[in-house]
Amino acid sequence: MDSAQTEHFKSLLLKLQASLADTVQSAEKAGETVELDQARVGRLSRMDAMQAQQMALETERRNRARLLLVQQALRRIERGDYGDCLECGEPIDPRRLEADPTATRYIACAE
């Protein structure tokens, strides 16, 4: 992979990292404890709020996991082995990296 491609993917990863960091930060508020005061909120409304809270927590967990993958990809760029399959060492097709810049495996190894 040449330096122009590496810079392109680094730019993509940095944008994705910023976006995920913002999303994780805003999702933390959605995962706060649900108010259980029956005088203020009906039972069905509380159930809806608890379901929304659990969905928000799962979304936050997924975003944190994705953020970790982005950070690992950025470290591979720093080490100079970004774009190489972790299984076989073959170069990962740039089209695959364009679709998922955090990809760590050549398509044959991923299957």
PyMOL commands that set and color helices and strands:
alter all, ss='L'
color gray80, all
select helices_A, chain A and resi 3-30+43-79+94-99+107-110
alter helices_A, ss='H'
color red, helices_A
deselect
rebuild
show_as cartoon
